């Protein structure tokens, strides 16, 4: 899969809801996309994401009613459920031990960071959910951009029954469904969208 100029990628990415059902992506191609998505930044580098990939047609058919019968679910080459990790603090020791082993960090700094993370998660009840959603969303956007760079199209979907998704596909309590993303080849060009003038979105220094 080829890549293109990043400015073109940003300008050409739109939500596509009509896909060519005959276009297939291999497990290797999907893994490549997700490898790029997982290079997104995350708080403390805890990598608060898990990707549940619906690749087989049977799995996509099972997902369809859970996603309120949005047809892109069964037409796209794959659908990725982006899950946020509610227990990402448990990743800290492994993440920083790898950094220590690689010579990027001292043992003392590792110990301090792990302690900081554990304390933050223990004393701020909202943190686990907020961080799971925030950081999984960063990976989601990166997935959509890397897909477009490889001449694929995507659509982020918030319309699905999260409880049914968890139940039907055995998602552990540790993971929070954040969104679904369809990936494939567009069968119909996405319609253009209007954007507010950027001047309306920018506040300089203070409201």
C-alpha positions as CSV (number, residue, x, y, z in Angstrom):
1,X,0.0,0.0,0.0
2,X,1.4,3.4,-1.0
3,X,1.6,6.5,1.0
4,X,0.9,10.1,-0.1
5,X,1.5,13.7,1.0
6,X,0.2,14.3,4.4
7,X,-1.6,17.6,3.5
8,X,-3.5,15.7,0.8
9,X,-4.4,13.0,3.3
10,X,-5.9,15.5,5.7
11,X,-7.8,17.3,3.0
12,X,-9.1,14.1,1.3
13,X,-10.2,12.2,4.4
14,X,-13.9,12.2,4.7
15,X,-16.3,9.7,6.3
16,X,-17.2,7.1,3.8
17,X,-20.4,5.0,4.3
18,X,-20.6,3.2,0.9
19,X,-17.9,0.5,0.4
20,X,-16.9,-1.9,-2.3
21,X,-17.8,-5.2,-0.7
22,X,-15.5,-7.1,-3.1
23,X,-12.4,-5.2,-1.9
24,X,-10.5,-7.3,0.7
25,X,-7.8,-6.5,3.1
26,X,-5.5,-9.2,4.4
27,X,-4.8,-9.7,8.0
28,X,-1.3,-8.5,7.3
29,X,-2.5,-5.3,5.8
30,X,-4.8,-4.6,8.7
31,X,-2.0,-5.3,11.1
32,X,0.1,-2.8,9.3
33,X,-2.5,-0.2,9.7
34,X,-3.0,-0.9,13.4
35,X,0.8,-0.9,13.9
36,X,0.8,2.7,12.6
37,X,-2.3,3.6,14.7
38,X,-0.6,2.3,17.8
39,X,2.3,4.8,17.3
40,X,-0.1,7.5,18.5
41,X,0.9,9.4,21.7
42,X,-0.7,8.4,25.0
43,X,-0.5,9.7,28.5
44,X,2.6,8.3,30.2
45,X,3.0,6.1,27.1
46,X,0.5,3.6,28.7
47,X,-1.0,2.9,25.3
48,X,-4.6,2.8,26.5
49,X,-6.1,0.9,23.5
50,X,-7.1,-2.5,22.3
51,X,-8.3,-3.2,18.7
52,X,-11.0,-5.7,18.2
53,X,-11.0,-6.4,14.4
54,X,-14.1,-7.7,12.6
55,X,-12.6,-9.3,9.5
56,X,-14.7,-12.3,8.8
57,X,-18.0,-11.7,7.1
58,X,-19.8,-13.7,9.7
59,X,-18.5,-11.5,12.5
60,X,-19.5,-8.4,10.6
61,X,-23.0,-9.8,10.1
62,X,-23.2,-10.4,13.9
63,X,-22.0,-6.9,14.5
64,X,-24.6,-5.3,12.1
65,X,-27.6,-5.1,14.4
66,X,-25.4,-4.0,17.3
67,X,-24.3,-1.1,15.1
68,X,-28.0,-0.3,14.4
69,X,-27.8,-1.8,10.9
70,X,-25.4,0.7,9.4
71,X,-24.6,-1.0,6.1
72,X,-20.9,0.0,6.1
73,X,-20.4,-2.6,8.8
74,X,-21.0,-5.5,6.3
75,X,-19.7,-3.7,3.2
76,X,-16.3,-2.5,4.5
77,X,-13.3,-4.8,4.3
78,X,-13.0,-4.7,8.1
79,X,-14.5,-2.9,11.1
80,X,-12.3,-2.1,14.1
81,X,-13.8,-1.6,17.5
82,X,-11.6,0.8,19.4
83,X,-11.5,-0.2,23.0
84,X,-10.1,2.1,25.8
85,X,-8.1,0.4,28.6
86,X,-9.6,1.2,32.0
87,X,-6.6,-0.4,33.7
88,X,-3.9,1.1,31.7
89,X,-2.0,1.9,34.9
90,X,-1.2,-1.8,35.0
91,X,0.9,-1.3,31.8
92,X,3.3,1.1,33.6
93,X,5.9,-1.3,34.9
94,X,6.2,-3.1,31.6
95,X,6.4,0.1,29.6
96,X,9.1,1.6,31.8
97,X,11.1,-1.6,32.3
98,X,11.4,-1.8,28.5
99,X,12.8,1.8,28.6
100,X,15.2,0.9,31.4
101,X,16.4,-2.2,29.5
102,X,16.9,-0.1,26.4
103,X,19.0,2.5,28.3
104,X,16.4,5.3,27.8
105,X,15.6,5.6,31.5
106,X,17.1,5.0,34.9
107,X,15.6,2.6,37.4
108,X,15.0,5.5,39.8
109,X,13.0,7.5,37.2
110,X,11.0,4.4,36.4
111,X,10.1,3.8,40.1
112,X,9.1,7.5,40.4
113,X,6.9,7.4,37.3
114,X,5.2,4.1,38.2
115,X,4.4,5.5,41.7
116,X,3.0,8.7,40.2
117,X,0.7,6.8,37.9
118,X,-0.5,4.4,40.5
119,X,-1.3,7.3,42.8
120,X,-3.1,9.3,40.1
121,X,-5.3,6.3,39.3
122,X,-6.0,5.5,42.9
123,X,-6.9,9.0,44.0
124,X,-8.8,10.3,40.9
125,X,-11.8,8.0,40.2
126,X,-12.6,9.7,36.9
127,X,-9.1,9.2,35.5
128,X,-9.4,5.6,34.3
129,X,-12.4,6.4,32.0
130,X,-11.2,9.8,30.9
131,X,-7.8,8.5,29.9
132,X,-9.2,5.4,28.2
133,X,-11.4,7.5,26.0
134,X,-8.9,10.3,25.4
135,X,-6.0,8.1,24.4
136,X,-8.0,5.5,22.4
137,X,-9.4,8.5,20.4
138,X,-5.8,9.5,19.5
139,X,-5.2,6.1,18.2
140,X,-8.5,6.2,16.3
141,X,-7.6,9.4,14.5
142,X,-4.2,8.0,13.6
143,X,-5.8,4.9,12.2
144,X,-8.1,6.9,10.0
145,X,-5.2,9.1,8.7
146,X,-2.9,6.2,8.0
147,X,-5.7,4.4,6.2
148,X,-6.3,7.4,4.0
149,X,-2.5,7.7,3.3
150,X,-2.7,4.1,2.0
151,X,-5.7,5.0,-0.3
152,X,-8.3,3.4,2.0
153,X,-11.4,5.0,3.4
154,X,-12.9,5.0,6.9
155,X,-15.9,6.0,8.9
156,X,-15.9,6.5,12.7
157,X,-19.1,5.3,14.3
158,X,-20.4,6.2,17.7
159,X,-23.8,4.7,17.0
160,X,-23.8,1.2,18.4
161,X,-25.0,-0.6,21.5
162,X,-21.9,-0.8,23.7
163,X,-23.5,-3.2,26.2
164,X,-24.5,-5.6,23.4
165,X,-21.1,-5.3,21.8
166,X,-19.4,-6.3,25.1
167,X,-21.8,-9.2,25.6
168,X,-21.8,-10.6,22.1
169,X,-18.0,-10.6,21.7
170,X,-16.8,-11.3,25.2
171,X,-15.1,-8.0,25.8
172,X,-13.4,-8.1,29.3
173,X,-14.5,-5.5,31.8
174,X,-11.1,-3.9,31.6
175,X,-12.0,-2.5,28.1
176,X,-14.4,0.3,27.3
177,X,-15.9,0.5,23.8
178,X,-15.1,3.9,22.4
179,X,-16.0,3.8,18.7
180,X,-16.2,1.6,15.6
181,X,-14.2,2.4,12.5
182,X,-15.0,0.9,9.1
183,X,-12.1,0.5,6.7
184,X,-12.2,-0.3,3.0
185,X,-12.4,0.9,-0.5
186,X,-15.1,3.6,-1.2
187,X,-17.8,2.6,-3.6
188,X,-19.2,6.1,-3.5
189,X,-17.3,9.3,-3.0
190,X,-18.0,10.9,0.4
191,X,-20.0,14.1,0.3
192,X,-18.1,17.2,1.1
193,X,-18.7,18.9,4.5
194,X,-18.8,22.5,5.5
195,X,-16.4,23.7,8.2
196,X,-16.6,26.8,10.3
197,X,-14.0,29.5,9.5
198,X,-11.0,28.7,11.6
199,X,-11.1,32.2,13.1
200,X,-14.3,31.2,14.9
201,X,-12.5,28.2,16.5
202,X,-9.4,30.0,17.7
203,X,-9.1,31.9,21.0
204,X,-5.8,33.6,21.5
205,X,-4.4,33.5,25.1
206,X,-7.7,34.1,27.0
207,X,-11.5,34.1,26.5
